[in-house]
């Protein structure tokens, strides 16, 4: 069932170009630890070429450039991209599973979302034409005013490895819909499907320079992109530590940024719920995407009256998860993305033991998986709020458990974190759910579920989880600049100053 990894170059100005330094990075299958291909490794010289290409895309043809094209025109390209993505879904899903270890069923679901996201922003692009001049009501009849929404310009998009093509699309689709020209820098740990997006754009005839794709190391390609003087905005998704560095680089030029960073999200389970339903959502909320999701509800707060019975169910559900090669039918947990990530997660689990926590289940390599970066679904109890495992983002299939006795205590424990991306509540009492929704300090709240995401709704967090919103109309606004236009319309002189005497 395996397929060869296409050998691509960098995608710059509508063409495939070898990196200036001619270097390449190995692609490692996390299921087998084998090298299965390579990708080009960009450096600052390639960033310069890509930024130049993007700039030209916004200055070609004397007013007929990408930024001046109608929303309807841009929408046609986005719909064509969506159609090509759908056509290539089987191949793209397999490439993603091979590249980052995502179970094939999940990868296929992601590719559907990619196509849907391009379709959605095609529709929003088309709607921009009608909103091009938004009138403003003024208190003075001698003036009229309207607002123009214009593309920000050249944007740098830096994306992670857990949803390689989908996270790229969350930025690329609205940026192109707005009329920006973009340079996409995906994670070096999973770039294969992002390069395939370049081929899709080439085949649909996207104008040269509108989208450029640079693979390579963060220090060699991402950093120079973030601080490039001709990049007008940077949008970043990744760790809080790296996001801080990107912000610092952009700050040198007072450049706008949007940040979608880490999380340590709570899921609060009350005593009045169906335990099996709650168990499945709890497991899904933490172990989906192999536990590698910034919004993972990895801190379980369960009411003390049901804690023992609920944990038994969690163990039972966890042990029933099929762990296998991601391409194997029915796989529900694949490997984490790399050897470095595997060792990091193992160290988190080891530190939890040292600090006095109990490993209720998991914590090891599955016995039937002799190779690959596999970690069993892990549930940890006897956790205190000062422990590393409770406070820091693991980014792996690791769930921590604490009990609570009152709603007020649950709120306090849920909000006791530097992060604020997601939060979930499971209860049959909808009034209680409403109170919890308002009390959570987070950008996303799930009620009686965890992790569903739709491109029509805003996505983003508060505190150290970042700022700005992706998806929905908010995602489009990320790439638009607001311009006020005010006109004096009276035939009478303004009359503030006394006119000079006629000579």
Secondary structure, 3 states (H helix, E strand, C coil): CCCCCCCCCEEECCEEECCCCCCEEEEEECCCCEEEEEEECCCHHHHHHHHHHHHHHCCCCCCCCHHHCCHHHHHHHHHHHHHHHHHCHHHHHHHHHHHHCCCHHHHHHHHHHHHHHHHHHHHHHHHHHHHCCEEECCCCCCEEEEEEEEECCEEEEECCCCCHHHHHHHHHHHHHHHCCEEEEECCCCCCHHHHHHHHHHHHCCCCCCCEEECCCCHHHHHHHHHCCCCCCEEEEECCHHHHHHHHHHHHCCCCEEEEECCCCCEEEECCCCCHHHHHHHHHHHHHHHHHCCCCCCCEEEEECCCHHHHHHHHHHHHHCCCECCCCCCCCCECCCCCHHHHHHHHHHHHHHHHCCCEEEECCCCCCCCCCCCCCCCEEEECCCCCCHHHHCCCCCCEEEEEEECCHHHHHHHHHCCCCCCEEEEECCCHHHHHHHHHHCCCCEEEECCCCCCCCCCCECCCHHHEECCECHHHHHHCCEEEEEEEEECCCCCCCCCCCCCCC
